[in-house]
Every structure is written in C-alpha cells, then in structure tokens.
Amino acid sequence: MRFAEIFSSIRKMQSTPSEAPSHWVKCGACQSLMYYKEVEQCLNVCPKCGFHMRISAKQRIEQLCDEGSFVEFDTKLAPIDPLKFVDKKSYKKRIEEAQEKTGKNSSVVCGSCKINGVSVQLVVFDFAFMGGSLGSVEGEKIVRAIHRAIANKEGLIIISASGGARMQESTFSLLQMSKTSAALTKLADAKLPYISVLTDPTMGGVSASFAFLGDIIMAEPGALVGFAGQRVIKQTIGADLPEGFQKAEFLLEHGLIDMIVKRSDMKKVLSDLLTLLGESCHKEAFELKLKA
C-alpha cells in the first residue's frame, strides 16, 4: 500500500467516532476517573467526593421501588405541537429526538409502587428529556397521579429534575404550574401526604409551583435549586451572590427546605416519612369525621 493510501486510511479511522460506550465515568466535581461499575454500585454517587451525578428516571425507579412493584401509567400520552414552534429546529423534531434518546414519550414517568412495603404514587422527572421541562402532557400526568393517590388513599412523591416550564409550549406550559398546584390542594384536603424531592437541577416554573408545595421538602446534596439562573439574578440586582447560592445546603441553612438526604439513604427516609405522615393523616381524618 502506498504511503498516501496508508495516511488516508489513518485519518479516516481518527475521524470516525467510536460507537462503543465508554466504561469510564468522570466526576463532575473532583474530576476523578472511575470504572462505571464502581459508580453504579455507589448509586451514581462519586465514591471519592460524594458528588451526586444526574440519573435517569429508570435508574431512580430501580433505586427507590421495591423490586417488581412499579406499575407505570399514562405511557401513551405524548406532547403535540399546537403552536408549530420553531427555534433552531422545530418543536416536533425536538420531541422526536428526545423520545428516541430516552425511550419515553415525555419528561415524567408516573406510576404506583411500594417503597419498603409502603404503597405510594410516584412521579419522576427525567432531565435527559428536553431538560426535564414541564409541558402540557407532563402537567396532565402529574394531575392524574394526584387523582390516583386520592382514589387509592395513598401518599404522593414527586422527584423533580427540571429546567422549568417548556418554552416551546408558551402559555400552555405555564398553565401547568397552576393546574398542578390546584390539584395538590385536593390531595391536602384528603389528608394525604405529599413529599417533594428536589434533585439537580430544579429550576424555573417547577420550583415556583409543585416542587415547593410538599408537606416535606427534601433535596439531594449539592442540588441546584432556584427560579432564575445566577447570571440573570446577578445582572438584575447588580451585586455578587453569596457563596453556595441556590445549592441545597444554602436552602437548608435559610429554612427553604426541610432536609438534605443522601441517595443511599433516600429509600429508607421516604418509607419512614410515608409511614409517619400516613398514620398522622389517617388519625386527623378520623378525628374530623368524629367531630362531624
């Protein structure tokens, strides 16, 4: 083979991306390089610095739910494009790409499950689906989960991981903030517990609605939680922001959340709280019936 042909074949090999998945994971905090199985065994938490990496809805469900107990609902609900929205690409194209990437029709997965034997309705956001944004389908699925919790007299857990309301749906997405919040008042009237879990990130319209309406609001360590981004806030107020601003630890220190729970402890803490709140709510409901 001539030198020119050899050189051409080498350049072709270098320019062709490898399709094999990487077996190494780099920590986003300490930059340590770890074998993927080691990271999976630690629930996608860096074993060196404790950094909680983002995980998919599927991984979250596998970590929290008792084996074989999760039953998903509303799987066929999918976003549409009523505004024919186009930015760099059409909204319809973005939906198709997100569905192909995640294997899901929307950014939330809703279902019933058991957590250490305690029955509950579970809503999990998947940030990989268009940044976990809240659209009309996501709002509808959350409301349906709330109604199932009321019908089955079960508690509700919403695990948020979202950039906020989906801009491609404009007012349709903003409406979901009031729609979900109104539905949660019915859950409260039924004396049923709602636990909100904030993971990295929980921002925008999600943080300004149901994410901060829980009876108990907890967050994973280091989670970014807020409404507007830090750059926008800094430009608006014309001043530097405090160190750690919008991190879970900052929110706990200032009384905006109730607790920070490590991922390894999350399942036990949730089941304990559901049991405690469930017993308390049932007792209160019983006493109200006696008074009536």
N, C-alpha and C positions, 0 to 999 in steps of 0.2 A: 504493500500500500504506500503511495506517495506521501510525503510529509504534509502537503496541503490537505489531503483527504483525512489523515490522522488528526491534524489540528482542527479541521471542521467537525469531525465526529466528537472530539473532546469538548468543543464549545457547545455542541448540541446537547451533550449529556449534562453540562453545567447549567444550561438554560432551562432544562426540563425539571420542574419541581417534583420532589418525591411524593408519591401518593401514600406511602406508608406512614401511619400515625406515629408521632414521637412518643418514646417511652420515658421521657424525662420531663419533669414539671419544674418551672422556675417560680419561686415565691415572689409575689408582687411587693413584699415588704423588705425582707432581708436579702433577696436575690439568690438564695441558696438553690442549688440544682439537686433535685431528688428524683428517685425512681418512682414511677407513677403508682406502683402497688403500695409503696410505703405511704404515699399521700392518701390513697383510697382507704387504707387501714386506719388512718387518722381522721376519717370523715372529711377529707379535703381541707384539713387544717394543717398549717405548716408545723411539723414536729420540732422545729428549731426555734421559731419565734412566736408561734401561736396565731399567726395571721389566718383569718377565716376567708378562704377563697370562695368565689361565687360558684354555685352549683345549680344544676338543672332541677326542674320540678320533679322529674322522675327520681333523681338522687335524693331529693328532700323527702319524698314519699317513702322511699325504701328505708331511709334512716329513721323516720318517725313512726310509721304504721306497723302494727303487728303483722307478721308475715301472712299474706293471703287475705287480709281483711279489707283492703282498699277496693271500693267499687266506684268507678268513675261515672259521672252523669253528664249529660248535655254535650257529648263528644262531637255531634254533628253541627253544632252552632258555629258558624264561621262569619268573619267580617265581610261586609259588602262595601261598595264604593259609591255612596249616593251623591257625593259632590264631584265625582270624576276628578279627584285631586291629583295634581302633578307637580312635583318639585324637580329634582334631578331625574327622577323616574316616576312612573305612575304609582299611585297607591295600590292599585290592583297588582302590579308587578312586585311591589314590596311585600304584600300579603303572601303571594305565591312563593317568593324566596324564603320568607320566614317559616312558612308551612313545610317547605322542603327541608330546611335546615333543622327544625325541631321535631318534625313528625307530628305536630299538634296543629289544630285549627285556630287557636287563639293563645293569648299570653297567660291565661289562667287555666289551671286544672282543678276541677271541683269534684268532690266525691264524699262518700261516707267511709269511715274506717274505725278501727279500735286502736287506742294508744295505751299499752299496758292493760288491756282489757276494758278500757273506758270508751264507750261509743261516742263519736263526735262527727260533726260535719267539718270537712277540711277544704280550704281554698288555698292554692299555692300558685304564686306568680313565677313565671319563667322569664328571666331577664333576656335570654337569648332570642325571644320572640319580640322583635321590634322594641328592644329596651324595656320589656315588661309593661309597655304603655297601656293605659286604660282607655278602651273604646266602648262602643255601644254593646258589643257582644260580651265583653268582659264584665261590664256592669250588670247585664242581664243574668249572666251565670252566677255572679255573686248574690244577687237578689234571690234567685232560685235556691241557692244553697241556704240562705237565711230562712226562706219559707220551709225548706225541708227540716231544718233544725227545729223550727216551731212545731211542725206537724209531728215530728218524732220525739219532741221534748228532749232534745239533745243540745249540748253546747256547740259553739262555733269557734273555729280557729282560722284566722286569715294570716298567711305568711306573705308579706309584701316584699317585692324586689322590683322596683319600677322607677322609670324616669318621670312619670306623671301622665297627664292626660295626652291622648294621641292627637297631635296637631292635624293630621290628615282628615280627621272627622269633625274638626272645628266644634261648633256648639253641641253636636251630638255626643262628643266625648265629655265635654264639660257638664252636660246634664247628668252624667253617671255619678258625679260627686253628690248631688242632692238625692238622686234616686237610691243609691246605696245607703246613704245616711238616714233617709226616711225609713227604709226597710229595717234598719238596725233599731229604730225606736220600737218597732213591733216586737223584736226579739227581747228588748228590755222590758216591755210591758208583759211579756210572757214569763218573766223572771228566769231567763235562761242566760248562762254565762257566755261572754264573748272575749276571747283572748287574741290580742293583736301582737304579731311577731314582726319586728322591723329588721330586715336584713339589708345588706349592702347592694345597691342603694335604695332608699325610699324617699322619693322626692316629688315635688310638684303637686298636682291635684290629688294624688293618692295620699300624701302626707297631710293634705289640707282637708281630708274627708274621713273615710272609714278607718284609716290606719291609726288615727289618734282618738278613736271613739271606744276603744276596748275597755272592759272592766279592769283588765290587767294589760298593760303595755310593756312589752319586753323587747330587747334588742340583742343581736349578736355582738360580740366585742368588735370594736373598730368600725361598725357600720356607719355609712354616710347617710344622715337623715336630715331633711330640711325641706324648704319650699323652693326658693330661688337659689341659683348657684352662688358660690362665694365671690366670684368675679363681679357678678351683677350687683350683689349687695355692697361690695367694697366701692364700686363706682358710684352707687346711689348715695351712700352716706359719706363718701369722701374720707374714709378713715380705715386704718388697718383692723383686721378682725382678730379676736383672741386666739391664742394657740389651741388647736384641737377643736375649733368651732365646727359645729354640725356633726361631730363624731358622737357615737353612742355614749361614751364616757362623759362628754361635756353635757349632754342632755340629762343624764342621770344626776350629775352634780347640781344641775339647775332645776331639778324636780319635774322635768318634762316626760320622763318615763319612769316605770316602777322598778325595773331590774335589768341587769345585763346577764345573759345566760350563755355559757359556752355551748357549742354544738354537741359536745359529748354528753352534756347534762340535760339537753333540751327535752328529750323524750320523757324522762322521769319528772322533770319540773312541770311539764304540761299536764301529764296524767295526774300528778298530785294536786295541781291547781283546779283541774276539771272536777276532781272528786270533792275537793273542799268547797268550791263555788257551787257545784251542783247540789250538794247537801244543804248548803245555806239557802240557795234559791228555792229549793223544794219546801224547806221549812217555812220560809217567808210567804210563799204562795199558799201553803196550808193554813197559816195563821190569818191571812187575808180572807180566805174562804170562811173560816170560823167567824170572823167579825161580820162578814156579810150575812 
